[in-house]
Amino acid sequence: MPWIEPVTLRSPLVDLEPLARTHLADLVESVKDGELWNMWYTSVPRPENIGAEIEQRLHLQAQGSMLPFAVLDRANGTAVGMTTFMHIDSENHRLEIGSTWYRESVQRTSLNTQCKLLLLTHAFAALECIAVEFRTHFFNRQSRRAIERLGAKLDGVLRQHQRSADGSLRDTCVYSIIASEWPTVRSNLVYQLNRR
């Protein structure tokens, strides 16, 4: 039995459904909101490449290294982005939450906080993870601030970690939340959601 299996995670604001080909049309429209592929320090696919991105994520899921989700706004039932459990280490009960993007109109709303609360609750409560990791480009300051607001701590920077699509070298900031920190992080996320 695999350690991680597809699951739907629900909240009052957002649902995380296992990514499927049926999400294609919504995700194409979502990526156009803000032309997210133009941010040089991210790897958000262009509209014409969303289908290939879905196939790639489903392929990695079949290999057991990723569990991809479509992010659905409950207000209208449409997919507004994607997120994943990735770099799954079933032996050590560790994983990364990443490859996340949302349409521009829902960024900087409580949607991201609710998504992270759902994912982290599942990781620590259901999967009994010892640690959950987040990684982002050094120059993606918006993402770094969002990760830090979650309560994740910076483990370090992997310098010249990988080559970006434009050929530049990426320094990757690595953050994590460990199991002993989860109760406090959870309280902070719930507090943030209740304030909005």
Residue frames as qw, qx, qy, qz and C-alpha x, y, z in Angstrom:
[[0.000, 0.889, 0.457, 0.000, 0.00, 0.00, 0.00],
 [0.403, 0.512, -0.050, 0.757, 1.53, 3.38, -0.96],
 [0.299, -0.319, -0.477, 0.763, 2.23, 5.85, 1.83],
 [0.194, 0.411, 0.077, -0.888, 0.51, 8.65, -0.09],
 [0.261, 0.400, 0.829, 0.291, -2.65, 8.13, -2.12],
 [0.059, -0.353, -0.309, -0.881, -4.88, 10.62, -3.97],
 [0.169, -0.546, -0.703, 0.423, -7.28, 12.38, -1.63],
 [0.004, 0.704, 0.295, 0.646, -9.65, 15.35, -1.80],
 [0.335, -0.278, -0.495, 0.752, -9.10, 17.95, 0.92],
 [0.068, -0.715, -0.503, -0.481, -12.01, 20.32, 1.65],
 [0.218, -0.281, -0.412, 0.839, -12.46, 23.61, 3.49],
 [0.221, 0.754, 0.483, -0.386, -15.08, 26.39, 3.46],
 [0.136, 0.806, -0.193, -0.543, -13.01, 28.42, 0.95],
 [0.360, 0.596, -0.645, -0.315, -11.16, 25.93, -1.21],
 [0.958, -0.042, 0.266, -0.099, -11.08, 22.29, -2.25],
 [0.002, 0.608, -0.744, -0.277, -7.94, 20.45, -3.27],
 [0.921, 0.216, 0.187, -0.263, -8.89, 17.72, -5.73],
 [0.680, -0.173, 0.571, 0.427, -6.57, 15.17, -7.29],
 [0.164, 0.566, -0.369, -0.719, -5.34, 16.80, -10.51],
 [0.626, 0.312, 0.712, 0.060, -7.13, 15.45, -13.59],
 [0.277, 0.141, 0.550, 0.775, -7.30, 16.17, -17.31],
 [0.041, -0.751, -0.630, -0.194, -10.80, 17.57, -16.71],
 [0.306, -0.791, -0.175, 0.500, -9.20, 20.61, -15.01],
 [0.553, 0.108, 0.355, 0.746, -7.45, 21.66, -18.24],
 [0.124, 0.716, 0.395, 0.563, -9.83, 24.41, -19.44],
 [0.419, -0.892, -0.171, 0.000, -10.02, 26.11, -16.02],
 [0.676, -0.491, 0.158, 0.526, -6.26, 25.99, -15.58],
 [0.478, 0.344, 0.361, 0.724, -5.60, 27.46, -19.03],
 [0.080, -0.846, -0.281, -0.447, -7.86, 30.40, -18.16],
 [0.609, -0.771, -0.084, 0.167, -6.29, 30.73, -14.71],
 [0.692, -0.210, 0.185, 0.666, -2.70, 30.93, -15.96],
 [0.301, 0.578, 0.333, 0.681, -3.73, 33.73, -18.34],
 [0.330, -0.907, -0.209, -0.155, -4.86, 35.82, -15.35],
 [0.420, -0.847, 0.267, 0.188, -1.68, 37.79, -14.75],
 [0.711, 0.611, -0.344, 0.061, 0.35, 36.05, -17.49],
 [0.724, -0.635, 0.270, -0.015, 2.11, 34.10, -14.78],
 [0.913, 0.146, 0.151, 0.350, 4.58, 32.48, -17.17],
 [0.384, 0.807, -0.075, 0.443, 6.30, 35.85, -17.66],
 [0.483, -0.818, 0.293, -0.107, 7.82, 35.89, -14.17],
 [0.558, 0.588, -0.582, 0.065, 11.39, 34.83, -14.97],
 [0.061, -0.432, 0.796, -0.421, 12.06, 33.40, -11.50],
 [0.707, 0.016, 0.547, -0.448, 9.15, 30.91, -11.62],
 [0.023, -0.134, 0.893, 0.429, 8.38, 27.91, -13.79],
 [0.524, 0.420, 0.515, -0.532, 4.67, 28.45, -14.44],
 [0.438, 0.176, 0.743, 0.474, 3.68, 26.94, -17.82],
 [0.201, 0.144, -0.286, -0.926, 2.33, 28.98, -20.72],
 [0.696, 0.172, 0.266, -0.644, -1.38, 28.39, -21.57],
 [0.772, 0.389, -0.396, -0.311, -0.52, 26.11, -24.50],
 [0.403, 0.347, -0.815, 0.230, 1.67, 23.97, -22.19],
 [0.545, -0.311, 0.449, -0.636, -0.86, 23.38, -19.38],
 [0.946, 0.078, -0.107, -0.297, -1.95, 20.05, -20.90],
 [0.701, 0.375, -0.534, 0.287, 1.66, 18.83, -20.99],
 [0.068, -0.460, 0.590, -0.660, 2.15, 20.04, -17.40],
 [0.793, -0.189, 0.224, -0.533, -0.89, 18.05, -16.25],
 [0.935, 0.212, -0.279, -0.046, 0.46, 14.95, -18.05],
 [0.426, 0.485, -0.600, 0.473, 3.91, 15.41, -16.48],
 [0.345, -0.394, 0.533, -0.664, 2.47, 15.72, -12.99],
 [0.909, -0.044, 0.088, -0.405, 0.24, 12.67, -13.50],
 [0.796, 0.368, -0.455, 0.152, 3.28, 10.73, -14.77],
 [0.154, 0.455, -0.644, 0.596, 5.24, 11.66, -11.63],
 [0.664, -0.264, 0.336, -0.613, 2.24, 10.63, -9.53],
 [0.955, 0.131, -0.188, -0.188, 2.24, 7.21, -11.23],
 [0.620, 0.400, -0.550, 0.392, 5.93, 6.89, -10.31],
 [0.672, -0.562, -0.441, 0.195, 5.15, 7.70, -6.67],
 [0.495, -0.039, -0.175, 0.851, 7.20, 10.90, -6.44],
 [0.114, -0.063, 0.001, -0.992, 4.36, 13.44, -6.59],
 [0.054, 0.569, 0.812, -0.117, 0.73, 13.89, -5.58],
 [0.063, 0.111, 0.199, 0.972, -0.69, 16.80, -7.62],
 [0.094, 0.605, 0.688, -0.390, -3.82, 18.76, -6.76],
 [0.066, 0.548, 0.372, 0.746, -6.07, 21.19, -8.61],
 [0.085, -0.247, -0.489, 0.832, -6.97, 24.14, -6.38],
 [0.077, -0.561, -0.677, -0.470, -10.72, 24.83, -6.64],
 [0.122, -0.109, 0.255, -0.953, -12.30, 28.07, -5.45],
 [0.052, 0.379, 0.904, -0.190, -15.49, 26.96, -3.70],
 [0.224, 0.501, 0.201, -0.812, -17.19, 30.27, -4.53],
 [0.589, 0.510, -0.211, -0.590, -17.51, 29.24, -8.19],
 [0.920, 0.004, 0.388, -0.060, -16.18, 25.67, -8.36],
 [0.695, 0.691, -0.178, 0.089, -13.42, 26.48, -10.86],
 [0.843, -0.172, -0.020, 0.509, -9.78, 25.45, -10.72],
 [0.041, 0.997, -0.056, 0.040, -7.67, 28.52, -9.95],
 [0.059, 0.772, -0.629, 0.072, -4.26, 26.88, -9.73],
 [0.902, 0.054, -0.426, 0.043, -2.21, 23.82, -8.90],
 [0.289, -0.718, 0.569, -0.277, -0.15, 22.57, -5.96],
 [0.841, 0.148, -0.518, -0.043, 1.61, 19.32, -5.11],
 [0.726, -0.561, 0.395, 0.048, 3.13, 17.06, -2.55],
 [0.729, 0.614, -0.297, 0.062, 6.47, 16.34, -4.21],
 [0.292, 0.534, -0.713, 0.347, 9.89, 14.83, -3.51],
 [0.824, -0.396, 0.014, -0.405, 8.00, 12.24, -1.50],
 [0.255, 0.416, -0.829, 0.274, 10.24, 10.28, 0.88],
 [0.790, -0.347, -0.285, -0.417, 7.98, 7.52, 2.20],
 [0.750, -0.034, -0.547, 0.369, 10.77, 5.83, 4.18],
 [0.335, -0.032, -0.411, 0.847, 11.50, 8.94, 6.22],
 [0.052, -0.771, -0.629, 0.087, 8.00, 10.46, 6.09],
 [0.152, -0.543, 0.061, 0.823, 9.17, 13.73, 4.52],
 [0.449, 0.589, 0.568, 0.358, 7.81, 15.65, 1.56],
 [0.152, -0.164, 0.075, 0.972, 7.84, 19.04, -0.10],
 [0.315, 0.765, 0.520, -0.212, 4.84, 21.24, -0.84],
 [0.181, -0.494, 0.346, 0.777, 5.64, 22.96, -4.10],
 [0.120, 0.161, 0.717, 0.667, 5.10, 23.54, -7.81],
 [0.039, 0.681, 0.649, -0.337, 2.29, 25.83, -6.65],
 [0.064, 0.029, 0.219, 0.973, 0.72, 28.65, -8.62],
 [0.168, 0.635, 0.678, -0.330, -2.59, 30.52, -8.44],
 [0.271, 0.697, 0.399, 0.530, -4.30, 32.88, -10.85],
 [0.256, 0.249, -0.220, 0.908, -3.40, 36.47, -10.06],
 [0.399, -0.510, -0.175, -0.741, -6.91, 37.47, -8.91],
 [0.816, -0.505, -0.246, -0.133, -6.76, 35.06, -5.92],
 [0.646, 0.153, -0.395, 0.635, -3.16, 35.78, -4.92],
 [0.098, 0.179, -0.399, 0.894, -2.70, 37.59, -1.60],
 [0.652, -0.367, -0.137, -0.650, -6.12, 36.36, -0.43],
 [0.594, -0.400, 0.602, -0.352, -6.88, 33.82, 2.28],
 [0.923, 0.274, -0.150, -0.224, -6.99, 31.09, -0.41],
 [0.551, 0.493, -0.620, 0.261, -3.26, 30.31, -0.10],
 [0.234, -0.405, 0.669, -0.577, -3.42, 30.22, 3.70],
 [0.829, -0.017, 0.276, -0.486, -6.39, 27.82, 3.55],
 [0.844, 0.395, -0.356, -0.066, -4.61, 25.61, 0.99],
 [0.318, 0.492, -0.704, 0.401, -1.49, 25.40, 3.13],
 [0.504, -0.290, 0.556, -0.594, -3.57, 24.62, 6.23],
 [0.928, 0.142, 0.035, -0.343, -5.24, 21.74, 4.36],
 [0.747, 0.465, -0.459, 0.123, -1.96, 20.37, 2.99],
 [0.104, 0.498, -0.690, 0.515, -0.02, 20.71, 6.23],
 [0.680, -0.221, 0.420, -0.559, -2.83, 19.19, 8.30],
 [0.955, 0.212, -0.103, -0.181, -2.93, 16.19, 5.98],
 [0.570, 0.537, -0.553, 0.283, 0.87, 15.89, 5.99],
 [0.005, -0.422, 0.696, -0.580, 1.32, 16.03, 9.75],
 [0.634, -0.128, 0.456, -0.612, -1.96, 14.49, 11.01],
 [0.924, 0.227, 0.072, -0.299, -2.80, 11.85, 8.39],
 [0.793, 0.485, -0.333, 0.157, 0.64, 11.05, 6.94],
 [0.742, -0.639, 0.045, 0.196, 2.58, 11.64, 10.18],
 [0.602, 0.646, -0.163, 0.440, 5.36, 13.53, 8.43],
 [0.655, -0.454, -0.195, 0.571, 8.45, 14.39, 10.44],
 [0.162, -0.505, 0.124, 0.839, 9.07, 17.45, 8.23],
 [0.507, 0.728, 0.451, 0.099, 7.51, 19.35, 5.36],
 [0.445, -0.281, 0.250, 0.813, 9.74, 21.37, 3.07],
 [0.393, 0.874, 0.253, -0.132, 9.19, 24.39, 0.81],
 [0.563, -0.172, 0.333, 0.736, 11.61, 25.61, -1.87],
 [0.344, 0.893, 0.284, -0.063, 11.62, 28.78, -3.91],
 [0.595, 0.517, 0.011, 0.616, 13.88, 30.93, -6.06],
 [0.434, -0.302, -0.290, 0.798, 16.00, 33.41, -4.08],
 [0.007, 0.014, 0.166, 0.986, 14.53, 36.27, -6.15],
 [0.367, -0.492, -0.651, -0.448, 10.91, 35.17, -5.65],
 [0.041, 0.165, -0.516, 0.839, 10.45, 37.51, -2.71],
 [0.630, -0.191, -0.070, -0.750, 6.64, 37.23, -2.76],
 [0.856, -0.075, -0.500, -0.113, 6.88, 33.45, -2.37],
 [0.476, 0.140, -0.627, 0.600, 9.54, 33.73, 0.34],
 [0.240, -0.226, 0.325, -0.886, 7.38, 36.14, 2.36],
 [0.781, -0.157, -0.219, -0.563, 4.37, 33.82, 2.00],
 [0.785, 0.011, -0.598, 0.162, 6.39, 30.80, 3.16],
 [0.257, 0.167, -0.561, 0.769, 7.75, 32.73, 6.12],
 [0.473, -0.249, 0.101, -0.839, 4.21, 33.90, 7.07],
 [0.828, -0.140, -0.482, -0.251, 3.25, 30.22, 7.30],
 [0.657, -0.669, 0.315, -0.147, 5.83, 29.80, 10.05],
 [0.941, 0.195, -0.041, 0.273, 8.40, 27.82, 8.04],
 [0.412, -0.805, 0.283, 0.319, 12.03, 28.42, 8.94],
 [0.550, 0.744, -0.373, -0.078, 14.85, 28.94, 6.46],
 [0.938, -0.226, 0.175, 0.196, 17.13, 25.89, 6.45],
 [0.449, -0.456, 0.412, 0.649, 19.54, 27.47, 3.99],
 [0.512, 0.734, -0.118, -0.429, 20.21, 28.52, 0.42],
 [0.807, 0.057, 0.490, 0.325, 21.36, 26.03, -2.22],
 [0.060, 0.762, -0.256, -0.593, 23.61, 28.22, -4.32],
 [0.347, 0.444, -0.638, -0.524, 23.59, 27.66, -8.08],
 [0.593, -0.013, 0.738, -0.321, 21.19, 24.82, -7.41],
 [0.579, 0.379, 0.697, 0.186, 19.79, 24.53, -10.91],
 [0.139, -0.049, 0.402, 0.904, 19.54, 26.24, -14.26],
 [0.394, 0.519, 0.411, -0.637, 16.41, 28.30, -15.00],
 [0.659, 0.562, 0.495, 0.072, 14.58, 28.21, -18.33],
 [0.312, 0.948, -0.066, -0.011, 16.38, 31.38, -19.44],
 [0.765, 0.385, -0.332, 0.396, 19.77, 29.81, -18.68],
 [0.115, -0.707, 0.409, -0.565, 20.46, 31.76, -15.49],
 [0.461, 0.009, -0.829, 0.315, 21.55, 29.88, -12.39],
 [0.549, -0.634, -0.239, -0.490, 19.01, 29.63, -9.59],
 [0.085, 0.221, -0.751, 0.616, 19.82, 29.93, -5.91],
 [0.567, -0.414, -0.612, -0.365, 17.12, 27.96, -4.08],
 [0.268, -0.404, 0.504, -0.715, 15.88, 28.94, -0.61],
 [0.546, -0.170, -0.818, -0.065, 14.94, 25.84, 1.39],
 [0.397, -0.377, 0.340, -0.765, 12.44, 26.18, 4.24],
 [0.466, -0.153, -0.869, -0.063, 10.83, 23.59, 6.48],
 [0.593, -0.458, 0.208, -0.629, 8.33, 22.98, 9.24],
 [0.287, 0.164, -0.931, 0.157, 9.12, 20.05, 11.53],
 [0.485, -0.441, -0.730, -0.194, 6.55, 17.96, 13.38],
 [0.402, -0.428, -0.550, 0.594, 7.23, 19.52, 16.78],
 [0.031, -0.164, 0.014, 0.986, 6.53, 22.98, 15.32],
 [0.128, -0.342, -0.746, -0.557, 3.26, 21.98, 13.68],
 [0.217, -0.677, -0.675, 0.197, 0.86, 22.74, 16.61],
 [0.175, -0.616, -0.103, 0.761, 2.15, 26.33, 16.84],
 [0.036, -0.100, 0.563, 0.819, 2.18, 26.78, 13.06],
 [0.116, -0.475, -0.825, -0.282, -1.38, 25.43, 12.90],
 [0.183, -0.717, -0.498, 0.453, -2.55, 27.88, 15.58],
 [0.126, -0.462, 0.181, 0.859, -0.99, 30.74, 13.63],
 [0.024, -0.110, -0.726, -0.679, -2.66, 29.72, 10.35],
 [0.163, -0.622, -0.765, -0.024, -6.07, 29.38, 12.02],
 [0.201, -0.666, -0.262, 0.669, -5.55, 32.80, 13.65],
 [0.085, -0.245, 0.417, 0.871, -4.67, 34.36, 10.28],
 [0.099, -0.330, -0.798, -0.495, -7.79, 32.89, 8.66],
 [0.216, -0.679, -0.668, 0.214, -10.06, 34.05, 11.49],
 [0.189, -0.533, -0.076, 0.821, -8.76, 37.62, 11.18],
 [0.034, -0.029, 0.558, 0.829, -9.91, 37.94, 7.54]]
